[in-house]
Amino acid sequence: MTQSTSLHADADRARQAMIDVRTEVNKAVVGQDSAIGGLVVALLAGGHVLLEGVPGVAKTLLVRALARSLSVQTKRVQFTPDLMPGDLTGSLVYDGSSSDFVFRPGPVFTNLLLADEINRTPPKTQSALLEAMEERQVSVDGTPRALPAPFMVAATQNPVEYEGTYPLPEAQLDRFLLKVAVALPDRQQELIVVQRHADGFDPRDLEAAGVRPVASADDIAAGARAVRRVRVAPEVAGYIVDIARATRTSPSVALGVSPRGATALLATSRAWAFLAGRDFVTPDDVQTMTRSTLAHRITLRPEAELEGVGASAVLDSAAGSVPVPR
């Protein structure tokens, strides 16, 4: 078998594993295909996801089902106002048997971290998570400690409740590869949810619901390598750059998408193309990933917010002003 054939075989296995992951998560969650797709894209692109939605739309269940479908280590942290950085990163503790201080790893030392209600913890703890997300390491007592690979943070937050919360700073929002809105289901989807519960579905017992591990860390790594080989034509790269630049000239925007945002859109578009079975990115791939990749990277002017203008609408308008390459 040639090296090229082997690479294609590895990529095909990884793609099928990711498709299987989506199937498994759908066994527990109804009507959230976009959010599930975003989580899988982030896995392949090596990024983090912020899930935003009102209480009761299965944000936590989404991540728990994803964790159940993967053969990787997962941990959950409920973020609260009294959560300290050491509660997340770990700390030095005295070991009486050795008469020395030893490092006890915190929950961030995992492959998939569910950060529940991330905006309920103070900035000091948020900054500790920021280092983990960006550097894939944490510093405890001045010593950097590498996190395992793969490492992904899937965080949740409630967009309508502000009492007792600490809004995420722009710098940390920018570290999330994707921000995915978890919407309320339509009537038919909600009927399916209620019927599942009537039939005995228990969201705390995903094993009984039939959700099983179908992808390993090796599958994720193989998929990530394949994503990096997905070709991006100069015209498509220019399209991505022009969308990012268009946000900076919008009269409603105080701060547009940075070059980091443009590279993030490149990464998510590649992952989406890979999942679609292609080894090249199309303008449609870019359009599909634009809103979830870029909307949270835009800061609106106060007068635009007062008029009820949303970042997604501004982004759609800016992207619509850019000619689509043929």
C-alpha positions as CSV (number, residue, x, y, z in Angstrom):
1,M,0.0,0.0,0.0
2,T,1.4,3.4,-1.0
3,Q,1.7,6.3,1.5
4,S,-1.0,8.2,-0.5
5,T,-3.4,5.2,-0.3
6,S,-2.8,4.8,3.4
7,L,-3.5,8.5,4.0
8,H,-6.7,8.3,2.1
9,A,-7.7,5.1,4.0
10,D,-7.0,6.8,7.4
11,A,-9.0,9.9,6.3
12,D,-11.9,7.8,5.2
13,R,-12.0,5.9,8.5
14,A,-11.8,9.2,10.5
15,R,-14.6,10.7,8.5
16,Q,-16.8,7.8,9.0
17,A,-16.0,7.8,12.7
18,M,-17.1,11.5,12.9
19,I,-20.3,10.7,11.0
20,D,-21.0,7.9,13.5
21,V,-20.4,10.4,16.4
22,R,-23.2,12.6,15.0
23,T,-25.5,9.6,14.7
24,E,-24.8,8.6,18.3
25,V,-25.4,12.1,19.7
26,N,-28.7,12.3,17.8
27,K,-29.9,9.3,19.8
28,A,-30.0,11.5,22.9
29,V,-30.6,15.0,21.4
30,V,-33.4,16.0,19.0
31,G,-33.3,18.9,16.5
32,Q,-29.8,20.3,17.2
33,D,-28.0,19.2,14.0
34,S,-26.3,22.5,13.7
35,A,-24.9,22.4,17.2
36,I,-23.8,18.8,16.8
37,G,-22.1,19.6,13.6
38,G,-20.3,22.5,15.3
39,L,-19.0,20.3,18.0
40,V,-17.6,17.8,15.5
41,V,-16.1,20.6,13.4
42,A,-14.3,21.9,16.5
43,L,-13.0,18.4,17.3
44,L,-11.5,18.1,13.8
45,A,-10.1,21.7,13.8
46,G,-8.7,21.5,17.3
47,G,-10.8,24.3,18.7
48,H,-13.3,25.1,21.4
49,V,-17.0,25.7,21.4
50,L,-19.3,28.0,23.3
51,L,-22.9,26.7,23.4
52,E,-25.4,29.5,24.1
53,G,-29.1,28.9,24.8
54,V,-31.8,29.3,27.4
55,P,-32.1,26.7,30.1
56,G,-33.7,23.4,29.1
57,V,-32.6,23.2,25.5
58,A,-30.1,20.3,26.1
59,K,-26.8,22.2,26.0
60,T,-25.3,20.0,28.8
61,L,-26.9,16.9,27.3
62,L,-25.3,17.7,24.0
63,V,-21.8,17.7,25.4
64,R,-22.4,14.6,27.6
65,A,-23.7,12.7,24.6
66,L,-20.7,13.8,22.6
67,A,-18.4,12.6,25.4
68,R,-20.2,9.3,25.6
69,S,-19.7,8.8,21.8
70,L,-15.9,9.2,22.2
71,S,-13.4,6.9,23.7
72,V,-11.6,9.8,25.4
73,Q,-11.4,11.1,28.9
74,T,-14.0,13.7,29.8
75,K,-14.7,15.8,32.8
76,R,-17.4,18.3,33.8
77,V,-17.0,21.5,35.9
78,Q,-20.0,23.5,37.2
79,F,-18.8,27.1,37.1
80,T,-19.8,29.1,40.2
81,P,-18.8,32.5,41.6
82,D,-16.7,30.8,44.3
83,L,-14.7,28.6,41.9
84,M,-11.0,29.4,42.2
85,P,-8.3,28.9,39.5
86,G,-6.8,26.0,41.5
87,D,-10.1,24.2,41.5
88,L,-9.8,24.1,37.7
89,T,-6.1,23.7,37.1
90,G,-5.0,21.7,40.2
91,S,-2.6,22.7,42.9
92,L,0.3,21.7,45.0
93,V,-0.6,19.6,48.1
94,Y,1.6,18.4,50.9
95,D,2.3,14.7,50.8
96,G,3.1,13.4,54.3
97,S,4.6,10.2,53.0
98,S,7.3,12.0,51.0
99,S,7.4,15.2,53.2
100,D,7.2,17.2,50.0
101,F,4.6,19.1,47.9
102,V,3.2,17.2,44.9
103,F,1.0,18.4,42.1
104,R,-2.6,17.2,42.1
105,P,-4.1,17.8,38.6
106,G,-7.4,19.5,38.3
107,P,-10.3,18.7,36.0
108,V,-8.8,20.7,33.1
109,F,-6.4,17.7,32.6
110,T,-8.7,15.8,30.3
111,N,-9.5,15.5,26.6
112,L,-13.0,17.0,26.6
113,L,-13.9,19.5,29.3
114,L,-17.6,20.5,29.8
115,A,-17.5,24.0,31.3
116,D,-21.1,24.4,32.5
117,E,-22.3,28.0,32.8
118,I,-18.9,29.5,32.2
119,N,-20.1,33.0,32.7
120,R,-20.9,32.4,36.3
121,T,-17.2,32.3,37.4
122,P,-15.1,35.4,38.1
123,P,-12.4,36.8,35.7
124,K,-9.5,35.3,37.6
125,T,-10.8,31.7,37.0
126,Q,-11.8,32.6,33.5
127,S,-8.2,33.7,32.8
128,A,-6.9,30.4,34.0
129,L,-9.1,28.6,31.5
130,L,-8.0,31.1,28.8
131,E,-4.4,29.9,29.2
132,A,-5.5,26.3,29.0
133,M,-7.6,27.0,25.8
134,E,-4.9,29.0,24.0
135,E,-1.7,27.4,25.2
136,R,-2.8,23.8,25.9
137,Q,-1.1,24.1,29.2
138,V,-1.6,25.6,32.7
139,S,0.9,27.3,35.0
140,V,0.8,26.2,38.6
141,D,3.4,27.8,41.0
142,G,5.3,29.1,38.0
143,T,5.6,25.7,36.3
144,P,3.9,25.1,33.0
145,R,2.2,21.7,32.7
146,A,1.0,20.4,29.3
147,L,-2.5,19.2,28.8
148,P,-3.3,15.9,27.1
149,A,-4.1,15.8,23.4
150,P,-6.7,16.1,22.1
151,F,-8.0,18.9,24.3
152,M,-11.3,20.7,23.8
153,V,-13.4,22.9,25.9
154,A,-17.2,22.8,25.3
155,A,-18.7,25.6,27.4
156,T,-22.3,26.6,28.0
157,Q,-23.9,29.9,28.9
158,N,-27.4,31.3,29.3
159,P,-27.9,34.5,27.2
160,V,-30.9,35.9,29.1
161,E,-29.9,35.7,32.8
162,Y,-27.3,38.3,33.9
163,E,-27.6,38.4,37.7
164,G,-24.5,36.9,39.3
165,T,-22.7,36.5,36.0
166,Y,-19.4,37.7,34.7
167,P,-19.6,38.4,30.9
168,L,-16.8,36.8,29.0
169,P,-14.1,39.3,27.9
170,E,-13.6,39.7,24.2
171,A,-10.2,38.1,24.4
172,Q,-11.7,34.9,25.8
173,L,-14.6,34.9,23.4
174,D,-12.1,35.1,20.5
175,R,-10.5,31.9,21.8
176,F,-13.6,30.0,21.1
177,L,-13.4,28.6,17.5
178,L,-17.2,28.5,17.3
179,K,-20.2,30.0,19.2
180,V,-23.2,27.9,18.5
181,A,-26.8,28.9,19.3
182,V,-28.8,26.1,20.8
183,A,-32.3,27.0,19.8
184,L,-35.7,26.0,21.1
185,P,-37.1,23.0,19.1
186,D,-40.1,23.4,16.8
187,R,-43.3,21.7,17.7
188,Q,-42.6,18.4,15.9
189,Q,-39.1,18.1,17.5
190,E,-40.5,19.0,21.0
191,L,-43.2,16.3,20.5
192,I,-40.4,13.7,19.8
193,V,-38.6,14.9,23.0
194,V,-41.7,14.4,25.1
195,Q,-42.5,11.1,23.5
196,R,-39.0,9.8,24.2
197,H,-39.3,10.7,27.9
198,A,-42.8,9.0,27.9
199,D,-41.1,5.9,26.5
200,G,-38.6,5.9,29.4
201,F,-35.6,8.0,28.1
202,D,-33.4,9.0,31.0
203,P,-30.9,11.8,30.1
204,R,-28.7,10.7,33.0
205,D,-28.3,7.2,31.6
206,L,-27.0,7.6,28.0
207,E,-25.8,4.0,28.0
208,A,-29.4,2.8,28.3
209,A,-30.3,5.3,25.5
210,G,-28.0,3.3,23.2
211,V,-25.3,6.0,22.9
212,R,-22.0,4.2,22.6
213,P,-18.3,5.1,21.9
214,V,-17.6,5.1,18.2
215,A,-14.5,7.2,17.8
216,S,-11.1,7.3,19.5
217,A,-8.4,9.8,20.0
218,D,-6.6,8.2,17.1
219,D,-9.6,8.9,14.9
220,I,-9.7,12.5,16.0
221,A,-6.0,12.9,15.3
222,A,-6.3,11.2,11.8
223,G,-9.2,13.5,11.0
224,A,-7.3,16.6,12.1
225,R,-4.4,15.6,9.8
226,A,-6.8,15.0,6.9
227,V,-8.4,18.4,7.5
228,R,-5.0,20.2,7.3
229,R,-4.6,18.6,3.8
230,V,-7.9,20.0,2.5
231,R,-7.0,22.4,-0.3
232,V,-7.9,26.0,-0.3
233,A,-7.8,27.8,-3.7
234,P,-6.4,31.4,-3.7
235,E,-9.8,32.7,-4.7
236,V,-11.5,31.0,-1.7
237,A,-8.7,32.3,0.6
238,G,-9.3,35.7,-0.7
239,Y,-13.1,35.3,-0.2
240,I,-12.4,34.5,3.5
241,V,-10.2,37.5,3.9
242,D,-12.7,39.8,2.2
243,I,-15.5,38.7,4.5
244,A,-13.3,39.4,7.6
245,R,-12.3,42.8,6.2
246,A,-15.9,43.8,5.3
247,T,-16.9,43.5,9.0
248,R,-14.3,46.2,9.9
249,T,-16.0,48.8,7.6
250,S,-19.6,48.2,8.7
251,P,-21.0,51.4,10.3
252,S,-22.6,49.3,13.0
253,V,-19.4,47.7,14.1
254,A,-16.9,49.1,16.7
255,L,-14.5,46.2,16.3
256,G,-14.6,43.8,13.4
257,V,-13.1,40.4,12.8
258,S,-9.4,40.1,13.3
259,P,-6.9,38.1,11.2
260,R,-7.3,35.3,13.9
261,G,-11.0,35.2,13.0
262,A,-10.1,34.8,9.3
263,T,-7.8,31.9,10.1
264,A,-10.5,30.4,12.3
265,L,-13.0,30.5,9.3
266,L,-10.4,28.8,7.2
267,A,-10.1,26.0,9.7
268,T,-13.8,25.5,10.2
269,S,-14.4,25.6,6.4
270,R,-11.8,23.0,5.9
271,A,-13.3,20.7,8.5
272,W,-16.8,21.1,7.0
273,A,-15.5,20.3,3.6
274,F,-13.7,17.2,5.0
275,L,-17.0,16.0,6.6
276,A,-18.7,16.5,3.3
277,G,-16.2,14.1,1.7
278,R,-14.2,16.7,-0.3
279,D,-10.5,17.5,-0.3
280,F,-11.1,21.2,-1.3
281,V,-13.0,24.1,0.2
282,T,-15.9,25.7,-1.7
283,P,-17.5,29.1,-1.1
284,D,-20.5,27.3,0.1
285,D,-18.4,25.7,2.9
286,V,-17.3,29.2,3.9
287,Q,-20.8,30.6,3.9
288,T,-22.0,27.6,6.0
289,M,-19.4,28.3,8.7
290,T,-19.3,32.1,8.6
291,R,-21.9,32.9,11.2
292,S,-20.9,30.4,14.0
293,T,-17.2,31.2,13.4
294,L,-17.3,35.0,13.2
295,A,-20.4,36.5,14.9
296,H,-19.0,36.3,18.4
297,R,-15.8,38.1,17.2
298,I,-17.7,41.3,16.3
299,T,-18.2,44.2,18.8
300,L,-21.2,46.4,17.9
301,R,-21.4,50.2,18.4
302,P,-23.6,51.2,21.4
303,E,-26.0,52.9,19.1
304,A,-26.4,49.8,17.0
305,E,-27.2,47.7,20.1
306,L,-29.8,50.3,21.2
307,E,-31.5,49.9,17.9
308,G,-31.6,46.2,18.4
309,V,-29.1,45.3,15.6
310,G,-27.6,41.9,16.2
311,A,-24.0,40.8,15.4
312,S,-25.3,38.0,13.2
313,A,-27.4,40.4,11.1
314,V,-24.4,42.7,10.7
315,L,-22.2,39.8,9.7
316,D,-24.7,38.5,7.2
317,S,-24.9,42.0,5.6
318,A,-21.1,42.3,5.5
319,A,-20.6,38.8,4.0
320,G,-23.4,39.5,1.5
321,S,-21.4,42.5,0.2
322,V,-18.5,40.4,-0.8
323,P,-18.5,38.9,-4.4
324,V,-18.6,35.1,-4.3
325,P,-15.8,33.5,-6.3
326,R,-16.8,31.3,-9.3
